[in-house]
Amino acid sequence: MVKNFKAFSRQYPYQFWLLFWGMLISSTGVSIIWPFLTIYIRESLDISLTTVAGLIALNSFMILASSLVIGPVTDRVGRKWIMVISLAFNSGSLFLMSHANTIAQFAVLMAVRGAFIPLYRIGADAMVADLIEPDKRMEAYSLMRTVNNLGVALGPTIGGFITTISYTLGFYSASIFLAVFSILAAIFLSETLTKQNIVRPSNAPRDLTGYGTVFKDRPFLVFCASFTITKMAPALVFVLLSVYTKENFQIPESQFGFMMATNATMVVLFQYAVSKITKKHSPQLILMIGSVVYGIGVGSIAWDTNFWSFIFSIILMTLGELMVAPTAITMVAKFAPQEMRGRYMGVYWLTVGITKGLAPMIGGLLNDNIAPVAIWYGGLVMGLIGAVGFSILSRMEIKEKIELPQH
């Protein structure tokens, strides 16, 4: 077994494993407090769910704006230091949130955190693509998702009990985890953007100073639109389900933590194996099927009334996630020429900002103006619309991008 593990680990470079374990540290820390932030803001400020969703949306729209700016930066100055800066600022913003007690203070801190989140994710995704050859990227991104979700499984489980004692302690714990990874990244990570891998081939796009080539890539834009709509469905779950279960079914934070841990544990146990299977099929087909499953899983929450029925819906939703998430990021790496990898990753994370911004606002409006269960019917519709988009993508020609030799 030890020999098999060593052989497996040698398939990927040393720096990949640094990112791998660093992801565990950061995702655990963030997940200690983030799943419960909606409850904390709603109870501490005594505001409507629509207003809470607006604060979450502000965070997400800052992610959107930052994603556009940071993509070209990673293609010019590198990956490492923007990742370090991102982790440090996110650590500080979570620390300060524990002392915020007005809507204005939360708005500023949510905006700051949103502005710096994409720096790490875009840098890390681009760094993985720099380090790993194309035929191994699906598995590499799956491993990163696996360890990220191990942290997401550990974080809410720990945070569910910590926040029962003190939300302040939860914020401090999250801040410390991110600060530790920021220091480790500054010391041990090496820059992967070198002069060799930014050399532009003769037939590469010429508008390397902007996003012209990206926004002329019609299949990529169809992919982004479809992915955005699809991911709005689970965004409803991750942002609004904690409040929905507590206010309507008296399910406490500790039990909700186990719901989120169920999602993450499934990814940890099954993501790598599922990716080995899905990579053998058309990615557009996998994305289409996964979107349908996503929608059905989220829509089924409308019928749930107790802890175990919610767990079943989370399991169903996660089956869609296992298909969609690694396939999507691998598709982005396929779309992107190497010298524009940061920009393509930036637009990809732009879709994440749109998703996390619009979904809570739509869910909050459905909750406040129609009925709480309307949130989950909305999620069902989102998943099905996303599947239609991926069906359209399957009929479009996707040009192969040039890959320079790995160094």
C-alpha positions as CSV (number, residue, x, y, z in Angstrom):
1,M,0.0,0.0,0.0
2,V,2.8,2.4,0.9
3,K,4.5,1.7,-2.4
4,N,1.2,2.3,-4.3
5,F,0.8,5.6,-2.5
6,K,4.3,6.7,-3.3
7,A,3.8,5.7,-7.0
8,F,0.6,7.7,-7.1
9,S,2.1,10.8,-5.4
10,R,5.0,10.8,-7.9
11,Q,2.5,11.3,-10.8
12,Y,2.2,15.0,-9.7
13,P,5.0,17.5,-8.9
14,Y,5.9,18.5,-5.3
15,Q,4.4,21.9,-5.6
16,F,1.0,20.4,-6.6
17,W,1.0,18.6,-3.2
18,L,1.8,21.9,-1.5
19,L,-1.3,23.4,-3.1
20,F,-3.3,20.3,-2.2
21,W,-2.6,20.4,1.5
22,G,-2.8,24.2,1.6
23,M,-6.3,23.9,0.1
24,L,-7.3,21.7,3.1
25,I,-6.1,24.3,5.6
26,S,-7.9,27.2,3.9
27,S,-11.2,25.5,3.1
28,T,-11.4,24.1,6.6
29,G,-10.9,27.6,8.0
30,V,-13.4,29.4,5.8
31,S,-16.0,26.6,6.3
32,I,-15.9,27.0,10.0
33,I,-17.9,30.2,9.7
34,W,-19.1,30.8,6.2
35,P,-22.1,28.3,6.1
36,F,-23.5,30.1,9.2
37,L,-22.8,33.7,8.2
38,T,-26.4,34.1,6.9
39,I,-27.8,33.1,10.3
40,Y,-25.3,35.4,12.1
41,I,-26.1,38.5,10.0
42,R,-29.9,37.9,10.1
43,E,-30.0,37.4,13.9
44,S,-27.4,40.1,14.9
45,L,-28.9,42.8,12.7
46,D,-32.5,41.6,12.7
47,I,-33.0,42.2,9.0
48,S,-35.0,40.6,6.2
49,L,-33.7,37.6,4.3
50,T,-33.7,39.7,1.1
51,T,-31.4,42.3,2.8
52,V,-29.1,39.5,4.0
53,A,-29.0,38.1,0.5
54,G,-28.1,41.6,-0.7
55,L,-25.1,41.6,1.5
56,I,-24.0,38.2,0.2
57,A,-24.7,39.4,-3.3
58,L,-22.4,42.4,-2.7
59,N,-19.6,40.0,-1.8
60,S,-20.3,38.1,-5.0
61,F,-20.5,41.1,-7.3
62,M,-17.1,42.2,-6.0
63,I,-15.8,38.7,-6.9
64,L,-17.2,39.4,-10.4
65,A,-15.4,42.7,-10.8
66,S,-12.2,41.4,-9.3
67,S,-12.2,38.3,-11.5
68,L,-12.0,40.5,-14.7
69,V,-9.1,42.6,-13.3
70,I,-7.0,39.8,-11.9
71,G,-6.9,37.5,-14.9
72,P,-4.5,39.6,-16.9
73,V,-2.4,40.2,-13.8
74,T,-1.8,36.5,-13.3
75,D,-0.8,36.3,-17.0
76,R,1.8,39.1,-16.5
77,V,3.2,39.1,-13.0
78,G,2.5,35.5,-11.9
79,R,0.4,33.3,-9.6
80,K,2.1,33.1,-6.2
81,W,2.0,36.5,-4.7
82,I,-1.6,37.3,-5.7
83,M,-2.5,34.1,-3.9
84,V,-0.6,35.1,-0.8
85,I,-2.2,38.6,-0.8
86,S,-5.7,37.0,-1.2
87,L,-5.3,34.7,1.7
88,A,-4.0,37.5,4.0
89,F,-6.8,40.0,3.1
90,N,-9.5,37.3,3.6
91,S,-8.0,36.4,6.9
92,G,-8.2,40.0,8.0
93,S,-11.8,40.6,6.7
94,L,-13.1,37.5,8.6
95,F,-11.4,38.7,11.8
96,L,-13.0,42.2,11.5
97,M,-16.5,40.7,10.8
98,S,-16.6,39.5,14.3
99,H,-16.7,43.1,15.4
100,A,-19.1,44.4,12.8
101,N,-22.6,45.4,14.1
102,T,-24.1,47.6,11.4
103,I,-25.2,46.9,7.8
104,A,-22.7,49.4,6.6
105,Q,-19.8,47.7,8.3
106,F,-20.8,44.3,7.0
107,A,-21.2,45.8,3.5
108,V,-17.7,47.1,3.5
109,L,-16.2,43.9,4.8
110,M,-18.2,41.7,2.4
111,A,-17.0,43.9,-0.5
112,V,-13.4,43.7,0.6
113,R,-13.6,39.9,1.0
114,G,-15.3,39.5,-2.4
115,A,-12.6,41.6,-4.1
116,F,-9.8,39.4,-2.8
117,I,-11.3,35.9,-3.1
118,P,-10.7,35.5,-6.8
119,L,-7.0,36.3,-6.5
120,Y,-6.4,33.0,-4.8
121,R,-8.7,30.8,-6.8
122,I,-7.6,32.2,-10.2
123,G,-4.0,32.0,-9.3
124,A,-4.3,28.4,-7.9
125,D,-6.3,27.1,-10.9
126,A,-3.8,28.7,-13.3
127,M,-0.9,27.2,-11.3
128,V,-2.4,23.7,-11.5
129,A,-2.7,24.1,-15.2
130,D,0.9,25.3,-15.4
131,L,2.1,22.3,-13.4
132,I,0.0,19.4,-14.9
133,E,0.0,18.2,-18.4
134,P,-3.4,18.2,-20.2
135,D,-4.2,14.5,-20.0
136,K,-3.8,14.5,-16.2
137,R,-5.7,17.7,-15.5
138,M,-9.1,16.2,-14.9
139,E,-7.7,14.0,-12.1
140,A,-5.6,16.9,-10.7
141,Y,-8.5,19.2,-10.5
142,S,-10.6,16.4,-9.0
143,L,-7.9,15.9,-6.3
144,M,-8.0,19.6,-5.5
145,R,-11.8,19.5,-5.3
146,T,-11.6,16.4,-3.1
147,V,-9.3,18.0,-0.5
148,N,-11.2,21.3,-0.7
149,N,-14.4,19.4,0.2
150,L,-12.6,17.5,3.0
151,G,-12.1,20.9,4.5
152,V,-15.7,21.8,3.7
153,A,-16.7,18.6,5.6
154,L,-14.5,19.3,8.6
155,G,-15.2,23.1,8.8
156,P,-19.0,23.1,9.2
157,T,-18.9,20.1,11.6
158,I,-16.4,22.0,13.8
159,G,-18.1,25.3,13.2
160,G,-21.5,24.1,14.0
161,F,-20.4,23.4,17.6
162,I,-18.1,26.5,17.8
163,T,-20.8,28.9,16.7
164,T,-23.2,27.4,19.2
165,I,-20.7,28.6,21.9
166,S,-19.5,31.8,20.2
167,Y,-19.7,33.2,16.7
168,T,-16.7,35.4,17.6
169,L,-14.6,32.3,18.3
170,G,-15.8,31.0,14.9
171,F,-14.6,34.1,13.1
172,Y,-11.2,34.1,14.9
173,S,-10.7,30.4,14.1
174,A,-11.4,31.0,10.4
175,S,-9.1,34.0,10.3
176,I,-6.2,32.0,11.9
177,F,-6.5,29.1,9.4
178,L,-6.2,31.5,6.4
179,A,-3.3,33.4,8.0
180,V,-1.4,30.2,8.5
181,F,-1.8,29.2,4.8
182,S,-0.9,32.7,3.7
183,I,2.5,32.4,5.5
184,L,3.1,28.9,4.3
185,A,2.4,29.9,0.7
186,A,4.7,32.9,0.9
187,I,7.6,30.7,2.2
188,F,7.2,27.4,0.2
189,L,5.4,28.1,-3.1
190,S,7.4,28.8,-6.2
191,E,6.2,30.9,-9.1
192,T,5.1,28.8,-12.1
193,L,4.7,31.7,-14.6
194,T,8.2,31.7,-16.3
195,K,9.6,33.3,-19.4
196,Q,9.4,29.9,-21.1
197,N,5.7,29.4,-20.6
198,I,4.7,32.9,-21.5
199,V,6.3,32.8,-24.9
200,R,3.6,33.4,-27.5
201,P,3.4,31.0,-30.4
202,S,3.2,32.6,-33.9
203,N,-0.5,31.8,-34.4
204,A,-1.6,32.8,-30.9
205,P,-4.1,35.6,-30.4
206,R,-2.6,39.1,-30.6
207,D,-4.8,41.0,-28.1
208,L,-3.0,39.7,-25.0
209,T,-3.6,43.0,-23.2
210,G,-7.3,42.4,-22.9
211,Y,-10.3,40.1,-23.1
212,G,-11.1,40.5,-26.9
213,T,-10.1,37.0,-27.8
214,V,-12.0,35.5,-24.8
215,F,-15.2,37.4,-25.5
216,K,-15.1,36.3,-29.2
217,D,-14.9,32.7,-28.2
218,R,-18.6,31.9,-28.7
219,P,-18.5,28.3,-27.4
220,F,-16.7,29.5,-24.3
221,L,-19.4,32.2,-23.7
222,V,-22.2,29.6,-24.1
223,F,-20.3,27.4,-21.6
224,C,-20.1,30.3,-19.2
225,A,-23.7,31.2,-19.5
226,S,-24.9,27.6,-19.0
227,F,-22.5,27.0,-16.1
228,T,-23.7,30.2,-14.4
229,I,-27.3,29.3,-14.5
230,T,-26.6,25.7,-13.4
231,K,-24.5,26.8,-10.4
232,M,-27.2,29.2,-9.2
233,A,-29.2,26.1,-8.1
234,P,-26.7,24.8,-5.5
235,A,-25.8,28.4,-4.6
236,L,-29.3,28.7,-3.1
237,V,-28.6,25.7,-0.9
238,F,-25.2,26.9,0.4
239,V,-26.4,30.4,1.2
240,L,-30.1,30.1,2.2
241,L,-30.6,26.5,3.4
242,S,-29.2,27.2,6.9
243,V,-31.8,30.0,7.5
244,Y,-34.6,27.9,5.8
245,T,-34.1,24.9,8.0
246,K,-33.7,26.8,11.2
247,E,-36.7,29.1,10.8
248,N,-39.1,26.6,9.3
249,F,-38.1,23.3,10.9
250,Q,-36.1,24.3,14.0
251,I,-33.0,22.5,12.8
252,P,-30.0,24.0,14.7
253,E,-26.6,25.0,13.3
254,S,-24.9,21.8,14.6
255,Q,-27.3,19.6,12.4
256,F,-27.0,21.9,9.5
257,G,-23.2,21.5,9.7
258,F,-23.7,17.8,9.2
259,M,-25.8,18.5,6.1
260,M,-22.9,20.4,4.6
261,A,-20.5,17.8,5.8
262,T,-22.5,15.2,3.9
263,N,-22.0,17.1,0.6
264,A,-18.3,17.5,1.2
265,T,-17.8,13.9,2.4
266,M,-19.3,12.5,-0.8
267,V,-16.9,14.6,-2.8
268,V,-14.0,13.4,-0.8
269,L,-15.0,9.7,-1.2
270,F,-16.2,9.7,-4.7
271,Q,-14.9,12.6,-6.7
272,Y,-11.7,11.1,-8.0
273,A,-13.4,7.8,-9.0
274,V,-16.3,9.6,-10.7
275,S,-13.9,11.8,-12.7
276,K,-12.1,8.7,-13.9
277,I,-15.4,7.6,-15.4
278,T,-16.7,10.9,-16.7
279,K,-13.5,11.8,-18.5
280,K,-14.2,8.9,-20.9
281,H,-17.4,10.6,-22.2
282,S,-18.2,13.9,-23.9
283,P,-17.8,16.7,-21.3
284,Q,-20.8,18.5,-22.8
285,L,-23.0,15.4,-22.2
286,I,-21.7,15.1,-18.6
287,L,-22.4,18.8,-17.9
288,M,-25.9,18.4,-19.3
289,I,-26.8,15.3,-17.2
290,G,-25.1,16.8,-14.2
291,S,-27.2,20.0,-14.5
292,V,-30.4,18.0,-14.6
293,V,-29.4,16.1,-11.5
294,Y,-28.4,19.4,-9.8
295,G,-31.8,20.9,-10.5
296,I,-33.8,17.8,-9.3
297,G,-31.7,17.6,-6.1
298,V,-32.3,21.3,-5.2
299,G,-35.9,21.2,-6.2
300,S,-36.6,18.2,-4.0
301,I,-35.8,20.3,-0.9
302,A,-39.3,21.8,-1.3
303,W,-40.7,18.5,-0.1
304,D,-38.3,18.0,2.8
305,T,-39.6,18.3,6.4
306,N,-36.9,16.7,8.6
307,F,-33.2,16.2,9.0
308,W,-33.0,12.9,7.0
309,S,-35.1,14.1,4.1
310,F,-32.8,17.2,3.8
311,I,-29.8,14.8,3.8
312,F,-31.3,12.8,0.9
313,S,-31.7,16.0,-1.1
314,I,-28.1,17.0,-0.4
315,I,-27.0,13.6,-1.6
316,L,-28.9,13.9,-4.8
317,M,-27.6,17.5,-5.4
318,T,-24.1,16.3,-4.8
319,L,-24.3,13.6,-7.5
320,G,-24.8,16.5,-9.9
321,E,-21.8,18.3,-8.4
322,L,-19.6,15.3,-8.8
323,M,-20.3,15.4,-12.6
324,V,-20.3,19.2,-13.2
325,A,-17.6,20.8,-11.1
326,P,-14.3,19.0,-12.3
327,T,-15.6,18.7,-15.8
328,A,-16.3,22.5,-16.0
329,I,-12.8,23.6,-14.8
330,T,-11.2,21.1,-17.1
331,M,-13.2,22.5,-20.0
332,V,-11.9,26.0,-19.1
333,A,-8.3,24.8,-19.3
334,K,-9.1,23.2,-22.7
335,F,-10.6,26.5,-24.0
336,A,-7.7,28.6,-22.8
337,P,-4.5,29.1,-24.8
338,Q,-1.6,28.9,-22.3
339,E,-0.6,32.5,-22.7
340,M,-4.2,33.6,-21.8
341,R,-4.9,31.1,-19.1
342,G,-5.3,33.7,-16.4
343,R,-7.9,35.6,-18.4
344,Y,-10.0,32.5,-19.1
345,M,-9.8,31.5,-15.5
346,G,-10.8,35.0,-14.6
347,V,-13.9,34.9,-16.7
348,Y,-14.7,31.4,-15.3
349,W,-14.5,32.9,-11.8
350,L,-16.6,35.9,-13.0
351,T,-19.4,33.3,-13.6
352,V,-19.0,32.2,-10.0
353,G,-19.4,35.8,-8.8
354,I,-22.6,36.2,-10.9
355,T,-23.9,32.9,-9.5
356,K,-23.3,33.7,-5.9
357,G,-24.6,37.2,-6.4
358,L,-27.9,36.6,-8.2
359,A,-28.9,33.3,-6.7
360,P,-29.3,34.6,-3.1
361,M,-31.1,37.7,-4.2
362,I,-33.6,35.6,-6.3
363,G,-34.0,33.2,-3.5
364,G,-34.6,36.0,-1.0
365,L,-37.2,37.6,-3.2
366,L,-39.0,34.2,-3.7
367,N,-38.9,33.6,0.0
368,D,-40.2,37.0,1.0
369,N,-42.8,37.6,-1.8
370,I,-44.1,34.1,-2.6
371,A,-43.2,31.4,-0.1
372,P,-40.1,29.8,1.4
373,V,-40.5,26.6,-0.7
374,A,-40.5,28.7,-3.9
375,I,-36.7,29.0,-3.4
376,W,-36.2,25.4,-4.3
377,Y,-38.6,25.3,-7.2
378,G,-36.5,28.2,-8.6
379,G,-33.4,26.0,-8.2
380,L,-35.1,23.2,-10.2
381,V,-35.8,25.6,-13.0
382,M,-32.2,26.9,-13.0
383,G,-30.8,23.4,-13.3
384,L,-33.0,22.5,-16.2
385,I,-32.2,25.8,-18.1
386,G,-28.5,25.1,-17.6
387,A,-28.9,21.7,-19.1
388,V,-30.5,23.2,-22.2
389,G,-27.5,25.5,-22.5
390,F,-25.0,22.6,-22.4
391,S,-27.1,20.8,-25.0
392,I,-26.6,23.8,-27.3
393,L,-22.9,23.8,-26.5
394,S,-22.7,20.1,-27.6
395,R,-23.7,21.2,-31.1
396,M,-21.0,23.8,-31.4
397,E,-17.4,23.3,-32.6
398,I,-14.8,23.8,-30.0
399,K,-11.4,24.6,-31.4
400,E,-8.4,22.8,-29.9
401,K,-6.1,25.3,-28.1
402,I,-2.3,25.3,-28.4
403,E,-0.4,23.7,-25.5
404,L,3.2,24.6,-25.1
405,P,5.6,22.0,-23.5
406,Q,5.4,21.8,-19.7
407,H,8.5,22.9,-17.8
